[in-house]
Amino acid sequence: MQNLVATQDGAGLDLTWDAAPNATSYEVFYGLTDDLAVAASAGASTVTCARLSPLDANTAYWVWVRAASVRGASDSPGAFASVPAQTGE
């Protein structure tokens, strides 16, 4: 999975990413540090976009997306994407 983009929209983030081969859904996570182990789940999406809102204003976040298929979530490196993002006011 590639090209995860987080776009600031006020105190929220709009996320888009490229489809992963054989993916039937995507799990979205976010956190204040670059540590997926302590990130919060924002739920799942069956499309290649999501919105995280409301978030704390003027705050740096890390965002992850993981592809899943009928066999479950993938732990392969190509199934994950992550980016740092900053919210506005």
N, CA, C and O of each residue as an XYZ file, in Angstrom:
356
protein
N       0.856     -1.169      0.000
C       0.000      0.000      0.000
C       0.899      1.228      0.000
O       1.930      1.256      0.672
N       0.500      2.234     -0.755
C       1.359      3.396     -0.900
C       0.548      4.673     -0.896
O      -0.681      4.675     -0.959
N       1.303      5.766     -0.817
C       0.765      7.104     -1.009
C      -0.310      7.503     -0.009
O      -1.331      8.076     -0.389
N      -0.086      7.204      1.260
C      -0.975      7.705      2.305
C      -0.732      9.200      2.454
O       0.398      9.633      2.675
N      -1.793      9.983      2.333
C      -1.706     11.436      2.440
C      -2.693     11.895      3.502
O      -3.864     11.516      3.488
N      -2.198     12.722      4.429
C      -3.052     13.317      5.454
C      -3.105     14.817      5.196
O      -2.075     15.491      5.189
N      -4.304     15.331      4.984
C      -4.499     16.746      4.688
C      -5.211     17.404      5.855
O      -6.261     16.939      6.298
N      -4.631     18.490      6.348
C      -5.231     19.223      7.467
C      -6.539     19.866      7.033
O      -6.627     20.465      5.961
N      -7.548     19.733      7.878
C      -8.822     20.412      7.666
C      -9.318     20.860      9.037
O     -10.072     20.143      9.694
N      -8.894     22.044      9.463
C      -9.231     22.506     10.802
C      -8.614     21.590     11.833
O      -7.427     21.273     11.750
N      -9.402     21.158     12.805
C      -8.912     20.256     13.841
C      -9.116     18.800     13.451
O      -9.233     17.935     14.319
N      -9.160     18.524     12.165
C      -9.305     17.161     11.671
C      -8.300     16.884     10.576
O      -7.609     17.784     10.099
N      -8.231     15.624     10.184
C      -7.355     15.206      9.101
C      -8.162     14.383      8.102
O      -8.884     13.462      8.484
N      -8.035     14.720      6.830
C      -8.621     13.919      5.757
C      -7.522     13.021      5.203
O      -6.455     13.501      4.822
N      -7.784     11.721      5.160
C      -6.799     10.742      4.720
C      -7.192     10.139      3.384
O      -8.366      9.855      3.145
N      -6.220      9.947      2.523
C      -6.419      9.204      1.279
C      -5.207      8.306      1.081
O      -4.113      8.616      1.552
N      -5.403      7.185      0.378
C      -4.309      6.262      0.093
C      -4.662      5.438     -1.129
O      -5.819      5.370     -1.543
N      -3.637      4.810     -1.700
C      -3.838      3.934     -2.855
C      -4.365      2.584     -2.390
O      -4.034      2.121     -1.299
N      -5.168      1.971     -3.204
C      -5.694      0.645     -2.890
C      -4.562     -0.373     -2.844
O      -3.606     -0.292     -3.615
N      -4.681     -1.327     -1.934
C      -3.722     -2.425     -1.839
C      -4.299     -3.640     -2.565
O      -5.504     -3.882     -2.496
N      -3.459     -4.405     -3.258
C      -3.958     -5.598     -3.946
C      -4.678     -6.539     -2.982
O      -4.179     -6.816     -1.892
N      -5.828     -7.018     -3.377
C      -6.636     -7.991     -2.625
C      -7.220     -7.462     -1.317
O      -7.800     -8.236     -0.556
N      -7.086     -6.186     -1.040
C      -7.642     -5.640      0.198
C      -9.159     -5.499      0.074
O      -9.673     -5.063     -0.956
N      -9.858     -5.872      1.132
C     -11.306     -5.697      1.180
C     -11.696     -4.600      2.162
O     -12.822     -4.102      2.139
N     -10.745     -4.228      3.032
C     -10.976     -3.121      3.963
C      -9.623     -2.617      4.454
O      -8.577     -3.209      4.189
N      -9.683     -1.514      5.171
C      -8.481     -0.875      5.696
C      -8.738     -0.474      7.140
O      -9.797      0.065      7.461
N      -7.775     -0.737      8.005
C      -7.863     -0.327      9.403
C      -7.054      0.964      9.564
O      -5.928      1.063      9.077
N      -7.633      1.943     10.245
C      -7.000      3.243     10.415
C      -6.660      3.434     11.890
O      -7.485      3.175     12.766
N      -5.428      3.892     12.156
C      -4.950      4.138     13.511
C      -4.322      5.520     13.568
O      -3.874      6.043     12.547
N      -4.284      6.118     14.763
C      -3.611      7.406     14.928
C      -3.065      7.520     16.348
O      -3.568      6.888     17.276
N      -2.027      8.339     16.495
C      -1.427      8.535     17.807
C      -0.547      9.761     17.830
O      -0.323     10.407     16.806
N      -0.054     10.071     19.007
C       0.789     11.250     19.193
C       2.271     10.952     19.006
O       3.081     11.876     18.936
N       2.639      9.668     18.922
C       4.028      9.276     18.713
C       4.095      8.283     17.555
O       3.076      7.747     17.120
N       5.285      8.053     17.077
C       5.504      7.111     15.981
C       5.604      5.690     16.545
O       6.618      5.013     16.379
N       4.524      5.250     17.221
C       4.501      3.940     17.854
C       3.123      3.307     17.666
O       2.188      3.599     18.411
N       3.013      2.454     16.679
C       1.730      1.824     16.379
C       1.195      1.015     17.560
O      -0.018      0.855     17.701
N       2.081      0.509     18.402
C       1.660     -0.320     19.532
C       0.765      0.443     20.515
O      -0.037     -0.174     21.217
N       0.888      1.764     20.576
C       0.062      2.546     21.497
C      -0.931      3.449     20.768
O      -1.571      4.302     21.383
N      -1.054      3.259     19.466
C      -1.975      4.078     18.670
C      -3.426      3.677     18.931
O      -3.715      2.536     19.293
N      -4.321      4.629     18.741
C      -5.757      4.383     18.882
C      -6.334      3.953     17.538
O      -5.882      4.406     16.486
N      -7.312      3.094     17.579
C      -8.006      2.687     16.360
C      -9.068      3.719     16.006
O      -9.827      4.173     16.861
N      -9.103      4.077     14.732
C     -10.153      4.973     14.247
C     -11.204      4.188     13.479
O     -12.087      4.776     12.854
N     -11.115      2.865     13.521
C     -12.089      2.029     12.848
C     -11.603      1.548     11.496
O     -10.419      1.639     11.171
N     -12.537      1.038     10.721
C     -12.214      0.449      9.424
C     -12.945      1.184      8.310
O     -13.971      1.828      8.527
N     -12.392      1.070      7.131
C     -12.975      1.692      5.945
C     -12.935      0.687      4.805
O     -11.967     -0.061      4.669
N     -13.959      0.667      4.002
C     -13.954     -0.188      2.818
C     -13.557      0.590      1.572
O     -13.489      0.026      0.480
N     -13.296      1.873      1.731
C     -12.852      2.724      0.630
C     -11.471      3.282      0.979
O     -10.999      3.089      2.099
N     -10.826      3.958      0.055
C      -9.455      4.422      0.264
C      -9.398      5.866      0.767
O      -8.591      6.673      0.305
N     -10.270      6.166      1.719
C     -10.240      7.485      2.349
C     -10.921      7.390      3.711
O     -11.727      6.495      3.964
N     -10.577      8.330      4.574
C     -11.184      8.397      5.906
C     -10.983      9.802      6.449
O     -10.122     10.544      5.976
N     -11.778     10.159      7.438
C     -11.621     11.447      8.114
C     -11.449     11.193      9.606
O     -12.221     10.455     10.219
N     -10.433     11.811     10.174
C     -10.213     11.767     11.619
C     -10.640     13.104     12.189
O     -10.014     14.129     11.918
N     -11.693     13.098     12.970
C     -12.216     14.339     13.520
C     -13.205     13.999     14.628
O     -13.923     13.006     14.512
N     -13.265     14.777     15.682
C     -12.393     15.901     15.997
C     -11.106     15.408     16.638
O     -11.096     14.411     17.360
N     -10.032     16.115     16.365
C      -8.744     15.892     16.996
C      -8.353     17.175     17.723
O      -8.955     18.226     17.505
N      -7.358     17.086     18.573
C      -6.880     18.278     19.260
C      -6.279     19.241     18.247
O      -5.517     18.828     17.373
N      -6.612     20.510     18.359
C      -6.104     21.531     17.442
C      -4.607     21.745     17.640
O      -4.078     21.556     18.736
N      -3.941     22.136     16.575
C      -2.508     22.458     16.601
C      -1.678     21.346     17.239
O      -0.821     21.608     18.083
N      -1.935     20.127     16.836
C      -1.278     18.965     17.429
C      -0.695     18.092     16.325
O      -1.315     17.899     15.279
N       0.498     17.570     16.568
C       1.130     16.644     15.622
C       0.644     15.221     15.903
O       0.628     14.786     17.055
N       0.255     14.512     14.872
C      -0.215     13.133     14.974
C       0.563     12.259     14.003
O       1.121     12.740     13.017
N       0.588     10.969     14.302
C       1.019      9.955     13.342
C      -0.225      9.178     12.950
O      -1.093      8.907     13.780
N      -0.297      8.825     11.677
C      -1.452      8.107     11.147
C      -0.959      6.853     10.420
O       0.027      6.899      9.684
N      -1.650      5.740     10.634
C      -1.323      4.480      9.970
C      -2.575      3.928      9.304
O      -3.692      4.118      9.785
N      -2.366      3.249      8.200
C      -3.441      2.503      7.551
C      -2.901      1.107      7.267
O      -1.787      0.953      6.767
N      -3.700      0.087      7.591
C      -3.309     -1.306      7.367
C      -4.359     -1.973      6.503
O      -5.553     -1.892      6.791
N      -3.921     -2.624      5.455
C      -4.831     -3.340      4.567
C      -5.266     -4.661      5.197
O      -4.492     -5.318      5.892
N      -6.510     -5.033      4.943
C      -7.038     -6.314      5.401
C      -7.773     -6.971      4.239
O      -8.252     -6.301      3.324
N      -7.849     -8.289      4.298
C      -8.569     -9.043      3.266
C      -9.464    -10.057      3.956
O      -9.593    -10.043      5.180
N     -10.073    -10.923      3.192
C     -10.939    -11.944      3.783
C     -10.143    -12.861      4.706
O     -10.733    -13.548      5.541
N      -8.822    -12.887      4.575
C      -7.966    -13.696      5.445
C      -7.547    -12.956      6.713
O      -6.870    -13.531      7.566
N      -7.938    -11.688      6.849
C      -7.593    -10.910      8.038
C      -6.606     -9.807      7.725
O      -6.227     -9.610      6.570
N      -6.190     -9.087      8.754
C      -5.247     -7.984      8.596
C      -3.872     -8.533      8.269
O      -3.470     -9.579      8.780
N      -3.170     -7.834      7.433
C      -1.845     -8.253      7.020
C      -0.789     -7.561      7.860
O      -0.920     -6.380      8.182
N       0.256     -8.293      8.214
C       1.382     -7.705      8.919
C       2.581     -7.521      7.997
O       3.658     -7.147      8.460
N       2.416     -7.774      6.712
C       3.529     -7.599      5.786
C       3.838     -6.115      5.627
O       2.932     -5.286      5.717
N       5.099     -5.767      5.393
C       5.472     -4.358      5.290
C       4.696     -3.596      4.221
O       4.413     -2.413      4.408
N       4.349     -4.225      3.126
C       3.620     -3.551      2.063
C       2.164     -3.286      2.387
O       1.487     -2.580      1.639
N       1.665     -3.835      3.487
C       0.263     -3.656      3.857
C       0.064     -2.457      4.762
O      -1.073     -2.093      5.059
N       1.152     -1.834      5.208
C       1.078     -0.684      6.103
C       1.535      0.579      5.395
O       2.384      0.531      4.505
N       0.973      1.695      5.792
C       1.479      2.999      5.392
C       1.345      3.909      6.603
O       0.390      3.783      7.369
N       2.294      4.828      6.786
C       2.190      5.767      7.891
C       2.739      7.126      7.465
O       3.621      7.210      6.611
N       2.211      8.185      8.067
C       2.674      9.541      7.812
C       2.505     10.387      9.064
O       1.594     10.147      9.856
N       3.378     11.379      9.249
C       3.136     12.368     10.299
C       2.163     13.418      9.760
O       2.150     13.689      8.560
N       1.361     14.000     10.624
C       0.379     15.003     10.197
C       0.182     16.026     11.298
O       0.393     15.726     12.474
N      -0.218     17.222     10.929
C      -0.420     18.317     11.889
C      -1.826     18.878     11.701
O      -2.225     19.200     10.582
N      -2.574     18.994     12.797
C      -3.891     19.624     12.709
C      -3.750     21.125     12.803
O      -2.726     21.641     13.250
N      -4.783     21.815     12.380
C      -4.814     23.282     12.465
C      -5.627     23.714     13.651
O      -5.742     22.990     14.640
N      -6.191     24.897     13.552
C      -6.996     25.447     14.643
C      -8.422     24.960     14.600
O      -9.228     25.334     15.453
